[in-house]
Amino acid sequence: MMRKKSSAQKTIRDIRRATRRHYSAEEKTRIVLEGLRGETTIADFDS
């Protein structure tokens, strides 16, 4: 039974990893600068 649970957890982890957003270096810099300026919060970029 532990095997099924770990297999399910691995599947969920793999899906999350595959669907994670990928930002270019330019996008990361822009996001951080906007956050520092107070134009938007870093959390706003999560969605």
N, C-alpha and C positions, 0 to 999 in steps of 0.2 A: 504494500500500500504506500509506503514512503516513496517508492520509485515513481508512482503515478503523480504524486504531489510535486516531486522535484522536476519531473518531466513537464508538468503543466506550468510550473514557475519558470522553467527555462524557456518555454514557448512564449510566455507573456513577456519575459525579458527580451527575447529576440525580436518580438513585434515592436516593443517600445524602442528598441535600438534602431530598427529599420525605419521607423516613422519619425524619428527625431529630426528636428529642423537643422539644416546645415547653413551656416552663415559664412560669407566671405570675410576676409580681413577688413575690407572697406565697410561692410555692413556692421561688423562688430565695433569698429571705431566710431561710426555714426551713432549707433545705439548708445554707447557709453557717453559720448559727448552730449547727446540730447538729454541723457539722464543727469549729467553733471550740471547742465545749464538749467535744469528744472523744467524743460519743455515737456517731458513725458517721464514716466517711471520705467525702470527696467522691466518690471513685471508686465507692462503693457505689451511687450514684444513676445511674451510667452504664448499668446493666443494667435 
